[in-house]
Amino acid sequence: MSCKGCSSQAATGEITTETQRHPCYSAEAHHRYARMHLPIAPKCNISCNYCNRKYDCVNESRPGVTSEVLTPEGAQAKYELVKTKVPNLSVVGVAGPGDALANWEQTKRALSLIRGTDAEVTFCLSTNGLMLPMYAQEIVDLGVKHVTVTVNSIDPEIGAQIYNFVTYEGKTYTGVKGAELLLCNQLAGIEYLVRRGVLVKVNIVMIPGINATHIPAVVQKMRDLSVFITNIMPLIPAPGSAFADFPQTSQKDLAKLRERCQVDMRQMFHCQQCRADAIGLLGEDRSPEFRAPQSPTLPDQCDEVAEQKYTIAVTSKQGIMVDQHFGHAKQFRIYSGNGHMFTLVEVRDVTQYCVGVEGCEESDHNKDKVLVALRDCAAVLTLRIGYEAKRRLFNNDILVIESCDSIPNGLLQASKLIS
């Protein structure tokens, strides 16, 4: 398989019933069908400057994060459990926390075990594409019909600013040489899969100041390769990563770029940038329900916390999980506690902080009203929050904790940070 002379005449894969039930490939499906990510791939063979993979972090919701790493046998057992409790489960995917193909033997065994018990299950893989030329035929042979490849640049000079290093066949490459090797294998692998009827989705992380103006060229190249859909995603500045101090991508700029690129090919607008162990609908992650039980933490085992009471505002749809974006909340659940025990004291109605892409960055009046409503809180506990909103809360001495756990667990984590 070669990266040279990639044809623009590759055949587009058939849009099957499986695809119509795939929540990432179909905007209609994501309201009805659930997916399950198997966290069985801990190793990665490239280093992206925007990535920091914390396998045990339950308080973040972004790619590369999971609360556990499963064995293939453990993945099969968990799949069988989830299938009994999530009847609308339609897709099983491997999306990390590292790279599916950098852990190919584990990935292949897990999918084979699950296929042995469920002949109808739809498989999906996510990869950086470095090992695609080596494993593309095996992917096809396993019956994987949907593959996501992250391609952030088709210019090695730009790629060299995004990737710290690339490790391939025992050697480590940096700079332009590493980015060029990665790109070569990505293009060759994508073309190979598309020609064999696999629907390929390409993820592109939008990094202002680095690849943002280059993304339309990436999309056009993917169109020429007959990729099924591209998904332009905002940069999430991960703590501990090289890009940790970058601002989060503006939702308005992201929307404009997606609209511009939609002229060239189909765009994904509903991506949630899921965890590597996500379960359920795209907007309602149920993975905490299926985590391995942890030993309960007794009060005398807790870290020392301040004895004075403080309040924490929580964004939650049903009052069970921390499962709502800060900007979408129309009410906050206000808890009072001292780090050992918390009590719900109020459900506080507010004006929604962000009312859509057009108004999200312009309605300062609404934003100020939310800040006033939260001024007595020591912290906000939320599923996800934008960079500007986080900055505004920080400037008002309100700590922000992003979590995807249950409310009690999230409050315990928040109390440790407050103290």
HELIX and SHEET records of a PDB file:
HELIX    1   1 THR A   17  GLN A   20  1                                   4    
HELIX    2   2 ALA A   29  HIS A   31  5                                   3    
HELIX    3   3 PRO A   72  LYS A   85  1                                  14    
HELIX    4   4 TRP A  104  THR A  117  1                                  14    
HELIX    5   5 LEU A  132  ASP A  141  1                                  10    
HELIX    6   6 PRO A  156  ILE A  162  1                                   7    
HELIX    7   7 GLY A  175  ARG A  195  1                                  21    
HELIX    8   8 ALA A  212  HIS A  214  5                                   3    
HELIX    9   9 ILE A  215  ASP A  224  1                                  10    
HELIX   10  10 GLN A  251  GLN A  262  1                                  12    
HELIX   11  11 SER A  287  PHE A  290  5                                   4    
HELIX   12  12 PRO A  299  GLN A  301  5                                   3    
HELIX   13  13 PHE A  326  HIS A  328  5                                   3    
HELIX   14  14 VAL A  357  CYS A  360  1                                   4    
HELIX   15  15 ASP A  364  ALA A  373  1                                  10    
HELIX   16  16 TYR A  387  ASN A  395  1                                   9    
HELIX   17  17 ILE A  407  ILE A  418  1                                  12    
SHEET    1   A 8 ILE A 229  PRO A 234  0                                        
SHEET    2   A 8 LEU A 199  MET A 206  1                                        
SHEET    3   A 8 HIS A 146  THR A 150  1                                        
SHEET    4   A 8 THR A 122  THR A 127  1                                        
SHEET    5   A 8 LEU A  89  VAL A  94  1                                        
SHEET    6   A 8 ALA A  34  HIS A  37  1                                        
SHEET    7   A 8 ILE A 279  LEU A 281 -1                                        
SHEET    8   A 8 GLU A 284  ASP A 285 -1                                        
SHEET    1   B 3 ILE A  46  CYS A  48  0                                        
SHEET    2   B 3 TYR A 163  TYR A 168 -1                                        
SHEET    3   B 3 LYS A 171  TYR A 173 -1                                        
SHEET    1   C 5 PHE A 342  ASP A 349  0                                        
SHEET    2   C 5 GLN A 331  GLY A 337 -1                                        
SHEET    3   C 5 TYR A 310  VAL A 314 -1                                        
SHEET    4   C 5 ALA A 379  THR A 382  1                                        
SHEET    5   C 5 LEU A 399  GLU A 402  1                                        
END                                                                             
